[in-house]
């Protein structure tokens, strides 16, 4: 069940109530003074401005592969065939 925020008509602090979606518009009674309380609209948090998760760039970033110095190990010969196709007569 969602939590909704209500404000007291006598000016007490706002309070939260667990309610079903069908009961969200029904007024409640303040837990401090028992006066009638009305629902306070709180907008949903949106991911704009400083809350944006993905950093957007105006231009694409150039990425280059850095060459690594050769090590003393022998490397396999690069071929255009796939490794699972070797020695299969393909």
C-alpha positions as CSV (number, residue, x, y, z in Angstrom):
1,X,0.0,0.0,0.0
2,X,1.3,3.5,-0.8
3,X,1.9,6.2,1.8
4,X,0.0,9.5,1.4
5,X,0.7,12.8,3.1
6,X,-2.1,14.8,4.7
7,X,-2.2,18.2,6.4
8,X,-4.3,19.1,9.5
9,X,-6.9,21.8,9.2
10,X,-5.8,23.2,12.6
11,X,-2.2,23.7,11.5
12,X,-0.5,20.7,13.1
13,X,2.4,19.1,11.3
14,X,1.8,17.1,8.1
15,X,1.4,13.4,8.7
16,X,1.5,10.3,6.6
17,X,-1.1,7.5,6.3
18,X,-0.9,4.1,4.6
19,X,-3.9,3.8,2.4
20,X,-5.1,1.9,-0.6
21,X,-5.3,3.8,-3.9
22,X,-9.1,3.8,-3.8
23,X,-9.1,5.5,-0.3
24,X,-6.4,8.1,-1.1
25,X,-8.9,11.0,-1.7
26,X,-10.9,10.3,1.5
27,X,-10.1,12.8,4.3
28,X,-8.5,11.5,7.5
29,X,-8.3,12.6,11.1
30,X,-5.2,14.2,12.5
31,X,-3.4,11.9,15.0
32,X,-2.5,14.8,17.2
33,X,-5.8,16.9,17.5
34,X,-8.3,14.6,15.7
35,X,-9.3,17.4,13.3
36,X,-10.0,16.7,9.7
37,X,-7.0,16.4,7.4
38,X,-6.8,16.8,3.6
39,X,-4.4,15.2,1.2
40,X,-1.3,17.1,0.2
41,X,-0.2,16.6,-3.4
42,X,3.4,15.6,-3.7
43,X,4.7,15.3,-7.2
44,X,6.7,12.2,-8.2
45,X,10.5,12.6,-8.3
46,X,11.7,12.9,-11.9
47,X,15.2,12.4,-13.2
48,X,15.9,15.8,-14.5
49,X,18.6,18.3,-13.8
50,X,21.2,17.1,-11.2
51,X,19.2,13.9,-10.7
52,X,19.9,12.6,-14.2
53,X,21.5,9.2,-14.1
54,X,23.0,9.1,-17.6
55,X,25.5,11.8,-18.5
56,X,24.7,13.2,-21.9
57,X,27.5,14.5,-24.2
58,X,27.0,17.0,-27.0
59,X,29.5,15.2,-29.3
60,X,30.6,11.6,-29.5
61,X,33.8,10.7,-27.7
62,X,36.7,9.3,-29.8
63,X,38.0,6.1,-28.4
64,X,41.3,4.6,-29.6
65,X,42.9,1.3,-28.8
66,X,46.3,1.8,-27.1
67,X,49.0,-0.4,-28.5
68,X,50.6,-2.7,-25.9
69,X,54.3,-3.5,-26.1
70,X,54.9,-7.1,-27.2
71,X,55.6,-9.5,-24.5
72,X,58.0,-12.5,-24.8
73,X,55.1,-14.9,-25.1
74,X,54.3,-16.5,-28.5
75,X,50.8,-15.5,-29.7
76,X,48.5,-17.7,-31.8
77,X,48.4,-16.7,-35.4
78,X,45.3,-14.7,-36.1
79,X,43.2,-16.1,-38.8
80,X,39.9,-15.3,-40.4
81,X,38.4,-18.7,-39.5
82,X,36.6,-19.2,-36.3
83,X,38.4,-21.3,-33.6
84,X,35.7,-24.0,-33.5
85,X,36.0,-24.4,-37.3
86,X,39.7,-25.5,-37.2
87,X,40.5,-29.0,-38.4
88,X,36.9,-29.7,-39.4
89,X,37.4,-29.5,-43.2
90,X,35.6,-26.2,-43.5
